[in-house]
Amino acid sequence: MSAAVIRATGLWTPDQSISNEELVSSYNAYAVAHNARHADEIDRGETEALTPSSAEFIEKASGIKARYVIDKAGVLDIDRMVPDIAPRGNDQISLLAEIGLKACQDALARAGRTAADVDGVIAAASNMQRAYPAMAIEIQDALGIEDGFGFDMNVACSSATFGIQAAADMIAAGHARAILVVNPEICSAHLNWRDRDSHFIFGDVATAILLEREDLGTGGWAIIGTKLKTKFSNNIRNNFGFLNRTERTAGETAANGAPKDDKLFVQEGRKVFKEVVPMVSDMIRAHMDELGLSPDDMRRVWLHQANINMNLMIAKKVFGRDAGGEDAPTILDDYANTSSAGSIIAFHLHSDDLKAGDKGVICSFGAGYSAGTVFVEKLA
């Protein structure tokens, strides 16, 4: 048996992006139309008027300047405000599997490996396209892994770090030579684009992490410690699921065909900030102590990309000083929050400059609450 290492990561990015200015223009046009349509109800106090937004508000609140999406036109269309994604038949690869496959192929190419070198696929993401068959098995099939396994797992924004620990444990136990942990996220499809407080938060992307038995190659990142934590909270929820259809009468849908009560992403942002920042900061520092690491030993932290202010406060706790930029790189400005993929994008784009022996931590946190830390050391 041999310890697992992160040999390479992969990234797939949509070719369409929405700037804050474009998003605000669309939302404000919708708000004006909504207020005009419901003027009488607003006057009677039966309906609240929608407040306009601004690009400055979004950037100050989150650090987000733009987000990549799978379909820009559908999101910005004020009569739709949902991605316009064509249905696919059962004989076609599903959309989430397709983008996950591309991220896996990128990771394999960067590692100089082929699918023949891989025994398993774990699809770890916030929202699966369907209940079954497992998306991971579909990706496994598309890669051409004949003698292997795949399964899906969901721990919301922490799915990637939970998947990394699961894969590393299986490799160390001798159950696989190498495993791909893939994080396909089409967050634009579970976001309420009509909600001023959250419509700017998410973007779409796919990432992949190739974990491999250490003795099968050189380079990459040694995993020097992992830790997972969950604590139940109602402050971040997405209640969309198959049981929703049992709660409505037939034909009870909105004009665009979506359920009226579609139970999409909601959060109590201030509560999340107040509770998650200390939880994650303390978790990282406690794990550092267990591993015998001091702030001076840490070269970089790759944090979940939810909110720039959260990340700066967590990084300050980790390093014991003001930190950001090179110490705690952010990709929020271009990608927004991409759920499970966020910390992996940061690691993928901001790790090649580190030298052998440099240490850092990949950290996720999100709904659940859930949090995961993966401490790594650059290999020669």
MARZA-291932 format. One record per residue (C-alpha): x, y, z; residue number from 1. Coordinates in nm, 2 decimals. Layout:
+--------+--------+--------+---------+
:      x :      y :      z : drentor :
+--------+--------+--------+---------+
:      X :      Y :      Z :     NUM :
...
+--------+--------+--------+---------+
//
This chain:
+--------+--------+--------+---------+
:      x :      y :      z : drentor :
+--------+--------+--------+---------+
:   0.00 :   0.00 :   0.00 :       1 :
:   0.11 :   0.36 :  -0.07 :       2 :
:  -0.01 :   0.70 :   0.02 :       3 :
:  -0.21 :   0.90 :  -0.23 :       4 :
:  -0.08 :   1.22 :  -0.39 :       5 :
:  -0.26 :   1.49 :  -0.60 :       6 :
:  -0.09 :   1.44 :  -0.93 :       7 :
:  -0.27 :   1.71 :  -1.13 :       8 :
:  -0.59 :   1.91 :  -1.16 :       9 :
:  -0.81 :   2.00 :  -1.45 :      10 :
:  -1.04 :   2.29 :  -1.54 :      11 :
:  -1.32 :   2.35 :  -1.79 :      12 :
:  -1.46 :   2.70 :  -1.82 :      13 :
:  -1.77 :   2.80 :  -2.03 :      14 :
:  -1.71 :   3.04 :  -2.32 :      15 :
:  -1.99 :   3.27 :  -2.20 :      16 :
:  -1.95 :   3.53 :  -1.92 :      17 :
:  -2.19 :   3.78 :  -1.76 :      18 :
:  -2.04 :   4.10 :  -1.62 :      19 :
:  -2.20 :   4.27 :  -1.31 :      20 :
:  -2.31 :   4.55 :  -1.54 :      21 :
:  -2.49 :   4.32 :  -1.77 :      22 :
:  -2.65 :   4.13 :  -1.49 :      23 :
:  -2.77 :   4.45 :  -1.31 :      24 :
:  -2.91 :   4.59 :  -1.63 :      25 :
:  -3.12 :   4.27 :  -1.68 :      26 :
:  -3.23 :   4.26 :  -1.31 :      27 :
:  -3.33 :   4.62 :  -1.29 :      28 :
:  -3.53 :   4.59 :  -1.61 :      29 :
:  -3.71 :   4.30 :  -1.46 :      30 :
:  -3.77 :   4.49 :  -1.13 :      31 :
:  -3.92 :   4.79 :  -1.32 :      32 :
:  -4.15 :   4.55 :  -1.51 :      33 :
:  -4.25 :   4.37 :  -1.19 :      34 :
:  -4.33 :   4.69 :  -1.00 :      35 :
:  -4.54 :   4.82 :  -1.29 :      36 :
:  -4.73 :   4.49 :  -1.32 :      37 :
:  -4.80 :   4.48 :  -0.95 :      38 :
:  -4.85 :   4.85 :  -0.88 :      39 :
:  -5.19 :   4.81 :  -0.72 :      40 :
:  -5.08 :   4.53 :  -0.49 :      41 :
:  -4.77 :   4.73 :  -0.40 :      42 :
:  -4.99 :   5.04 :  -0.32 :      43 :
:  -5.21 :   4.82 :  -0.10 :      44 :
:  -4.91 :   4.67 :   0.08 :      45 :
:  -4.98 :   4.32 :  -0.04 :      46 :
:  -4.66 :   4.30 :  -0.24 :      47 :
:  -4.32 :   4.45 :  -0.19 :      48 :
:  -4.17 :   4.67 :  -0.46 :      49 :
:  -3.84 :   4.53 :  -0.59 :      50 :
:  -3.53 :   4.75 :  -0.52 :      51 :
:  -3.28 :   4.82 :  -0.80 :      52 :
:  -2.93 :   4.68 :  -0.78 :      53 :
:  -2.59 :   4.81 :  -0.89 :      54 :
:  -2.26 :   4.66 :  -1.00 :      55 :
:  -2.09 :   4.85 :  -0.72 :      56 :
:  -2.32 :   4.69 :  -0.46 :      57 :
:  -2.24 :   4.34 :  -0.59 :      58 :
:  -1.86 :   4.39 :  -0.60 :      59 :
:  -1.85 :   4.55 :  -0.25 :      60 :
:  -2.07 :   4.27 :  -0.10 :      61 :
:  -1.89 :   3.98 :  -0.26 :      62 :
:  -1.58 :   4.07 :  -0.46 :      63 :
:  -1.75 :   3.93 :  -0.77 :      64 :
:  -1.72 :   4.12 :  -1.10 :      65 :
:  -1.83 :   3.85 :  -1.35 :      66 :
:  -1.94 :   3.49 :  -1.37 :      67 :
:  -1.91 :   3.22 :  -1.64 :      68 :
:  -2.24 :   3.06 :  -1.74 :      69 :
:  -2.35 :   2.78 :  -1.96 :      70 :
:  -2.61 :   3.00 :  -2.13 :      71 :
:  -2.60 :   3.38 :  -2.11 :      72 :
:  -2.90 :   3.47 :  -2.32 :      73 :
:  -3.15 :   3.27 :  -2.11 :      74 :
:  -3.03 :   3.42 :  -1.78 :      75 :
:  -3.04 :   3.78 :  -1.91 :      76 :
:  -3.38 :   3.74 :  -2.08 :      77 :
:  -3.62 :   3.91 :  -1.83 :      78 :
:  -3.91 :   3.70 :  -1.95 :      79 :
:  -3.71 :   3.38 :  -1.87 :      80 :
:  -3.42 :   3.44 :  -1.63 :      81 :
:  -3.32 :   3.07 :  -1.64 :      82 :
:  -3.05 :   2.91 :  -1.86 :      83 :
:  -3.19 :   2.79 :  -2.19 :      84 :
:  -3.05 :   2.43 :  -2.21 :      85 :
:  -3.18 :   2.19 :  -2.47 :      86 :
:  -3.30 :   1.85 :  -2.35 :      87 :
:  -3.08 :   1.55 :  -2.44 :      88 :
:  -3.19 :   1.20 :  -2.51 :      89 :
:  -3.08 :   0.90 :  -2.30 :      90 :
:  -2.85 :   0.80 :  -2.59 :      91 :
:  -2.65 :   1.13 :  -2.54 :      92 :
:  -2.41 :   1.22 :  -2.27 :      93 :
:  -2.57 :   1.44 :  -2.01 :      94 :
:  -2.45 :   1.81 :  -1.98 :      95 :
:  -2.30 :   1.77 :  -1.63 :      96 :
:  -2.12 :   1.46 :  -1.74 :      97 :
:  -1.99 :   1.63 :  -2.05 :      98 :
:  -1.83 :   1.92 :  -1.87 :      99 :
:  -1.70 :   1.69 :  -1.60 :     100 :
:  -1.54 :   1.47 :  -1.87 :     101 :
:  -1.36 :   1.78 :  -2.01 :     102 :
:  -1.22 :   1.87 :  -1.68 :     103 :
:  -1.10 :   1.50 :  -1.63 :     104 :
:  -0.94 :   1.50 :  -1.97 :     105 :
:  -0.75 :   1.82 :  -1.88 :     106 :
:  -0.63 :   1.67 :  -1.55 :     107 :
:  -0.51 :   1.35 :  -1.72 :     108 :
:  -0.33 :   1.55 :  -1.99 :     109 :
:  -0.15 :   1.77 :  -1.73 :     110 :
:  -0.04 :   1.45 :  -1.55 :     111 :
:   0.07 :   1.27 :  -1.86 :     112 :
:  -0.18 :   0.99 :  -1.79 :     113 :
:  -0.46 :   0.82 :  -1.98 :     114 :
:  -0.79 :   0.68 :  -1.86 :     115 :
:  -0.63 :   0.34 :  -1.86 :     116 :
:  -0.43 :   0.45 :  -1.56 :     117 :
:  -0.74 :   0.53 :  -1.36 :     118 :
:  -0.96 :   0.29 :  -1.16 :     119 :
:  -1.23 :   0.51 :  -1.02 :     120 :
:  -1.44 :   0.83 :  -1.07 :     121 :
:  -1.60 :   1.02 :  -0.78 :     122 :
:  -1.85 :   1.30 :  -0.90 :     123 :
:  -1.85 :   1.53 :  -0.60 :     124 :
:  -2.08 :   1.83 :  -0.66 :     125 :
:  -2.37 :   2.03 :  -0.52 :     126 :
:  -2.64 :   1.95 :  -0.77 :     127 :
:  -2.67 :   1.63 :  -0.97 :     128 :
:  -2.85 :   1.64 :  -1.29 :     129 :
:  -3.06 :   1.33 :  -1.20 :     130 :
:  -3.10 :   1.07 :  -0.93 :     131 :
:  -2.95 :   0.78 :  -1.13 :     132 :
:  -2.77 :   0.63 :  -1.31 :     133 :
:  -2.48 :   0.80 :  -1.13 :     134 :
:  -2.31 :   1.08 :  -1.32 :     135 :
:  -1.97 :   0.94 :  -1.22 :     136 :
:  -2.05 :   0.61 :  -1.39 :     137 :
:  -2.15 :   0.80 :  -1.70 :     138 :
:  -1.81 :   0.99 :  -1.69 :     139 :
:  -1.63 :   0.66 :  -1.63 :     140 :
:  -1.80 :   0.51 :  -1.94 :     141 :
:  -1.72 :   0.82 :  -2.15 :     142 :
:  -1.35 :   0.80 :  -2.04 :     143 :
:  -1.34 :   0.43 :  -2.14 :     144 :
:  -1.26 :   0.29 :  -1.80 :     145 :
:  -1.39 :  -0.07 :  -1.84 :     146 :
:  -1.27 :  -0.23 :  -1.52 :     147 :
:  -1.34 :   0.03 :  -1.25 :     148 :
:  -1.61 :   0.21 :  -1.05 :     149 :
:  -1.78 :   0.54 :  -1.01 :     150 :
:  -2.02 :   0.70 :  -0.76 :     151 :
:  -2.17 :   1.04 :  -0.68 :     152 :
:  -2.15 :   1.23 :  -0.36 :     153 :
:  -2.29 :   1.56 :  -0.24 :     154 :
:  -2.17 :   1.77 :   0.05 :     155 :
:  -2.26 :   2.10 :  -0.11 :     156 :
:  -1.97 :   2.34 :  -0.15 :     157 :
:  -1.74 :   2.11 :   0.05 :     158 :
:  -1.79 :   1.82 :  -0.19 :     159 :
:  -1.44 :   1.84 :  -0.35 :     160 :
:  -1.25 :   1.81 :  -0.02 :     161 :
:  -1.47 :   1.53 :   0.10 :     162 :
:  -1.41 :   1.36 :  -0.23 :     163 :
:  -1.04 :   1.41 :  -0.20 :     164 :
:  -1.03 :   1.24 :   0.14 :     165 :
:  -1.25 :   0.95 :   0.02 :     166 :
:  -1.03 :   0.90 :  -0.28 :     167 :
:  -0.71 :   0.92 :  -0.09 :     168 :
:  -0.83 :   0.67 :   0.17 :     169 :
:  -0.93 :   0.42 :  -0.10 :     170 :
:  -0.60 :   0.45 :  -0.27 :     171 :
:  -0.41 :   0.42 :   0.06 :     172 :
:  -0.61 :   0.10 :   0.14 :     173 :
:  -0.52 :  -0.05 :  -0.19 :     174 :
:  -0.86 :  -0.03 :  -0.35 :     175 :
:  -0.74 :   0.17 :  -0.65 :     176 :
:  -0.43 :   0.29 :  -0.83 :     177 :
:  -0.57 :   0.63 :  -0.92 :     178 :
:  -0.91 :   0.81 :  -0.88 :     179 :
:  -1.05 :   1.11 :  -1.05 :     180 :
:  -1.25 :   1.34 :  -0.83 :     181 :
:  -1.47 :   1.56 :  -1.06 :     182 :
:  -1.67 :   1.87 :  -0.96 :     183 :
:  -1.91 :   1.97 :  -1.24 :     184 :
:  -2.12 :   2.27 :  -1.13 :     185 :
:  -2.40 :   2.44 :  -1.33 :     186 :
:  -2.49 :   2.66 :  -1.05 :     187 :
:  -2.68 :   2.90 :  -1.28 :     188 :
:  -2.96 :   2.65 :  -1.31 :     189 :
:  -3.04 :   2.64 :  -0.93 :     190 :
:  -3.01 :   3.01 :  -0.87 :     191 :
:  -3.31 :   3.25 :  -0.85 :     192 :
:  -3.20 :   3.52 :  -1.09 :     193 :
:  -3.50 :   3.73 :  -0.97 :     194 :
:  -3.37 :   3.76 :  -0.62 :     195 :
:  -3.16 :   4.08 :  -0.57 :     196 :
:  -2.98 :   3.94 :  -0.26 :     197 :
:  -2.85 :   3.63 :  -0.44 :     198 :
:  -2.88 :   3.66 :  -0.81 :     199 :
:  -2.51 :   3.76 :  -0.86 :     200 :
:  -2.35 :   3.48 :  -0.64 :     201 :
:  -2.30 :   3.18 :  -0.87 :     202 :
:  -2.13 :   3.08 :  -1.19 :     203 :
:  -2.07 :   2.76 :  -1.39 :     204 :
:  -1.75 :   2.55 :  -1.43 :     205 :
:  -1.61 :   2.20 :  -1.39 :     206 :
:  -1.29 :   2.09 :  -1.21 :     207 :
:  -1.12 :   1.76 :  -1.16 :     208 :
:  -0.85 :   1.63 :  -0.93 :     209 :
:  -0.63 :   1.32 :  -1.02 :     210 :
:  -0.52 :   1.13 :  -0.71 :     211 :
:  -0.27 :   0.86 :  -0.76 :     212 :
:  -0.06 :   0.61 :  -0.56 :     213 :
:   0.26 :   0.80 :  -0.48 :     214 :
:   0.50 :   0.52 :  -0.61 :     215 :
:   0.35 :   0.54 :  -0.96 :     216 :
:   0.52 :   0.86 :  -1.06 :     217 :
:   0.68 :   1.18 :  -0.96 :     218 :
:   0.57 :   1.54 :  -0.91 :     219 :
:   0.24 :   1.68 :  -0.78 :     220 :
:   0.14 :   1.73 :  -0.42 :     221 :
:   0.18 :   1.50 :  -0.12 :     222 :
:  -0.13 :   1.50 :   0.11 :     223 :
:   0.00 :   1.56 :   0.46 :     224 :
:  -0.34 :   1.57 :   0.63 :     225 :
:  -0.71 :   1.58 :   0.57 :     226 :
:  -1.00 :   1.67 :   0.81 :     227 :
:  -1.37 :   1.69 :   0.76 :     228 :
:  -1.64 :   1.86 :   0.97 :     229 :
:  -2.02 :   1.90 :   0.95 :     230 :
:  -2.26 :   2.08 :   1.17 :     231 :
:  -2.63 :   2.11 :   1.09 :     232 :
:  -2.76 :   2.45 :   0.99 :     233 :
:  -3.06 :   2.58 :   0.81 :     234 :
:  -2.89 :   2.90 :   0.70 :     235 :
:  -2.80 :   2.77 :   0.35 :     236 :
:  -3.06 :   2.56 :   0.18 :     237 :
:  -3.17 :   2.43 :  -0.16 :     238 :
:  -3.50 :   2.23 :  -0.12 :     239 :
:  -3.55 :   2.15 :  -0.49 :     240 :
:  -3.61 :   1.77 :  -0.53 :     241 :
:  -3.83 :   1.50 :  -0.66 :     242 :
:  -4.08 :   1.53 :  -0.37 :     243 :
:  -4.16 :   1.89 :  -0.47 :     244 :
:  -4.39 :   1.76 :  -0.74 :     245 :
:  -4.61 :   1.59 :  -0.47 :     246 :
:  -4.66 :   1.93 :  -0.29 :     247 :
:  -4.84 :   2.11 :  -0.58 :     248 :
:  -5.16 :   2.06 :  -0.77 :     249 :
:  -5.14 :   1.97 :  -1.14 :     250 :
:  -5.07 :   2.26 :  -1.36 :     251 :
:  -4.95 :   2.49 :  -1.09 :     252 :
:  -4.65 :   2.64 :  -1.27 :     253 :
:  -4.52 :   2.98 :  -1.36 :     254 :
:  -4.54 :   3.13 :  -1.71 :     255 :
:  -4.20 :   2.99 :  -1.81 :     256 :
:  -4.30 :   2.64 :  -1.71 :     257 :
:  -4.10 :   2.64 :  -1.38 :     258 :
:  -4.28 :   2.55 :  -1.05 :     259 :
:  -4.42 :   2.86 :  -0.88 :     260 :
:  -4.26 :   2.74 :  -0.55 :     261 :
:  -3.94 :   2.61 :  -0.70 :     262 :
:  -3.75 :   2.61 :  -0.37 :     263 :
:  -3.41 :   2.72 :  -0.51 :     264 :
:  -3.10 :   2.83 :  -0.33 :     265 :
:  -3.16 :   3.06 :  -0.03 :     266 :
:  -2.93 :   3.17 :   0.25 :     267 :
:  -2.92 :   3.39 :   0.56 :     268 :
:  -2.60 :   3.56 :   0.45 :     269 :
:  -2.52 :   3.75 :   0.76 :     270 :
:  -2.57 :   3.45 :   0.98 :     271 :
:  -2.35 :   3.24 :   0.75 :     272 :
:  -2.07 :   3.49 :   0.77 :     273 :
:  -2.09 :   3.52 :   1.15 :     274 :
:  -2.09 :   3.15 :   1.21 :     275 :
:  -1.88 :   3.00 :   0.93 :     276 :
:  -1.58 :   3.23 :   0.95 :     277 :
:  -1.48 :   3.13 :   1.31 :     278 :
:  -1.58 :   2.77 :   1.25 :     279 :
:  -1.35 :   2.74 :   0.95 :     280 :
:  -1.07 :   2.96 :   1.09 :     281 :
:  -1.05 :   2.75 :   1.41 :     282 :
:  -1.07 :   2.43 :   1.21 :     283 :
:  -0.77 :   2.52 :   0.99 :     284 :
:  -0.56 :   2.64 :   1.29 :     285 :
:  -0.65 :   2.33 :   1.50 :     286 :
:  -0.55 :   2.10 :   1.20 :     287 :
:  -0.23 :   2.30 :   1.16 :     288 :
:  -0.14 :   2.23 :   1.53 :     289 :
:  -0.22 :   1.86 :   1.49 :     290 :
:   0.02 :   1.85 :   1.19 :     291 :
:   0.29 :   2.05 :   1.38 :     292 :
:   0.26 :   2.34 :   1.14 :     293 :
:   0.30 :   2.71 :   1.22 :     294 :
:   0.18 :   3.01 :   1.02 :     295 :
:   0.54 :   3.06 :   0.89 :     296 :
:   0.53 :   2.70 :   0.74 :     297 :
:   0.23 :   2.80 :   0.53 :     298 :
:   0.30 :   2.92 :   0.18 :     299 :
:  -0.06 :   2.95 :   0.06 :     300 :
:  -0.43 :   2.89 :   0.13 :     301 :
:  -0.67 :   2.80 :  -0.14 :     302 :
:  -1.01 :   2.88 :   0.01 :     303 :
:  -1.36 :   2.82 :  -0.11 :     304 :
:  -1.46 :   3.11 :  -0.32 :     305 :
:  -1.79 :   3.23 :  -0.16 :     306 :
:  -1.71 :   3.59 :  -0.05 :     307 :
:  -1.40 :   3.79 :  -0.06 :     308 :
:  -1.45 :   3.93 :   0.29 :     309 :
:  -1.49 :   3.59 :   0.44 :     310 :
:  -1.17 :   3.47 :   0.27 :     311 :
:  -0.97 :   3.77 :   0.39 :     312 :
:  -1.08 :   3.72 :   0.75 :     313 :
:  -1.01 :   3.34 :   0.74 :     314 :
:  -0.67 :   3.40 :   0.58 :     315 :
:  -0.58 :   3.66 :   0.85 :     316 :
:  -0.65 :   3.40 :   1.12 :     317 :
:  -0.44 :   3.13 :   0.94 :     318 :
:  -0.14 :   3.35 :   0.88 :     319 :
:  -0.17 :   3.56 :   1.20 :     320 :
:  -0.16 :   3.88 :   0.99 :     321 :
:  -0.34 :   4.06 :   0.71 :     322 :
:  -0.33 :   3.82 :   0.41 :     323 :
:  -0.46 :   3.80 :   0.06 :     324 :
:  -0.34 :   3.82 :  -0.30 :     325 :
:  -0.05 :   3.58 :  -0.32 :     326 :
:  -0.11 :   3.42 :   0.02 :     327 :
:  -0.48 :   3.36 :  -0.04 :     328 :
:  -0.56 :   3.39 :  -0.41 :     329 :
:  -0.91 :   3.47 :  -0.52 :     330 :
:  -1.09 :   3.38 :  -0.84 :     331 :
:  -1.42 :   3.53 :  -0.74 :     332 :
:  -1.38 :   3.84 :  -0.96 :     333 :
:  -1.39 :   3.62 :  -1.28 :     334 :
:  -1.57 :   3.30 :  -1.17 :     335 :
:  -1.80 :   3.41 :  -0.88 :     336 :
:  -1.90 :   3.13 :  -0.64 :     337 :
:  -1.88 :   2.79 :  -0.82 :     338 :
:  -1.97 :   2.58 :  -0.52 :     339 :
:  -1.75 :   2.27 :  -0.48 :     340 :
:  -1.52 :   2.38 :  -0.76 :     341 :
:  -1.41 :   2.71 :  -0.61 :     342 :
:  -1.11 :   2.61 :  -0.40 :     343 :
:  -1.00 :   2.37 :  -0.68 :     344 :
:  -1.00 :   2.65 :  -0.94 :     345 :
:  -0.79 :   2.87 :  -0.70 :     346 :
:  -0.55 :   2.58 :  -0.65 :     347 :
:  -0.54 :   2.49 :  -1.02 :     348 :
:  -0.46 :   2.85 :  -1.13 :     349 :
:  -0.24 :   2.95 :  -0.84 :     350 :
:  -0.01 :   2.66 :  -0.75 :     351 :
:   0.24 :   2.61 :  -1.03 :     352 :
:   0.47 :   2.88 :  -0.90 :     353 :
:   0.53 :   2.70 :  -0.57 :     354 :
:   0.86 :   2.51 :  -0.51 :     355 :
:   0.93 :   2.16 :  -0.37 :     356 :
:   0.87 :   2.16 :   0.00 :     357 :
:   0.62 :   2.45 :   0.00 :     358 :
:   0.30 :   2.38 :   0.20 :     359 :
:  -0.05 :   2.50 :   0.18 :     360 :
:  -0.41 :   2.40 :   0.25 :     361 :
:  -0.71 :   2.35 :   0.02 :     362 :
:  -1.02 :   2.44 :   0.22 :     363 :
:  -1.39 :   2.42 :   0.15 :     364 :
:  -1.69 :   2.53 :   0.35 :     365 :
:  -2.06 :   2.57 :   0.28 :     366 :
:  -2.41 :   2.44 :   0.33 :     367 :
:  -2.46 :   2.18 :   0.60 :     368 :
:  -2.26 :   2.34 :   0.75 :     369 :
:  -1.98 :   2.14 :   0.60 :     370 :
:  -1.60 :   2.21 :   0.59 :     371 :
:  -1.30 :   2.02 :   0.47 :     372 :
:  -0.92 :   2.08 :   0.49 :     373 :
:  -0.66 :   1.91 :   0.27 :     374 :
:  -0.30 :   2.01 :   0.37 :     375 :
:  -0.05 :   1.95 :   0.09 :     376 :
:   0.32 :   1.98 :   0.02 :     377 :
:   0.47 :   2.03 :  -0.32 :     378 :
:   0.68 :   1.74 :  -0.44 :     379 :
:   1.00 :   1.76 :  -0.64 :     380 :
+--------+--------+--------+---------+
//
